[in-house]
Amino acid sequence: GTSICDLMDELHGRRKVVVVDAVRGGQKPGTLFRFSPEDVASEAVPADSLHQVGLLETLRLAELVDCRPEQVVIIGAQPYDTGFGVGLTDAVEAVVPRAVEMVRKEIDGFHAD
């Protein structure tokens, strides 16, 4: 339920941003995805985040006002259901450690550059 536009100030001055979210990619629940906004914009990745439109629009706006991060990566998990509810399903909870590792690799790889 978080609007990425509310995070515009947080984007300013960042070199890299890693977004973690639910992503509807047509796969089985718990499937993990890694992609960039450019992948989605070019339709190279058939994925649909619950905040995708807001995220892409926010990044375009950030570019216009010169505060877009150099790199944005999305790490997403295929949810079982995107209806109202609290908590993670077993399938998604089971991949949280792998998702955390993916985020760590993004951070470690960026520091190595």
Residue, then its C-alpha position, 0 to 999 in steps of 0.5 A: g500500500t506504499s506509494i513510490c511517489d511518497l519516496m521521491d525524496e529518498l531517491h534523490g542522491r542515491r546511486k542505486v535503489v533496490v525495490v523489493d515487491a510482489v510481482r505478478g509474472g504468471q509463474k507459480p507462487g514464490t517464484l523470484f524475479r530480478f529486473s530493471p525498469e528498463d526491462v519492463a518499459s521495453e516489455a522484455v520482462p512480462a511482469d506486473s508489479l502491484h506498484q509498477v506503474g507508480l514506480l515507472e512514472t516516479l522514475r520518469l519524474a525523478e529523471l525530469v527533476d534530476c534526482r533519478p538514481e543511476q541504477v534501479v533493480i527490482i527483486g520481486a516474488q510471485p504472490y499467491d493472491t494480491g487481494f486484501g490480507v496481511g502476511l506472506t503465504d508459505a510459498v513466498e515466506a519460503v523464498v524470503p532468505r533467497a530474496v535477501e541474498m539477491v538484495r545482498k548481492e546487488i548491494d555487494g556488487f555495487h560497492a565493488d564497482 
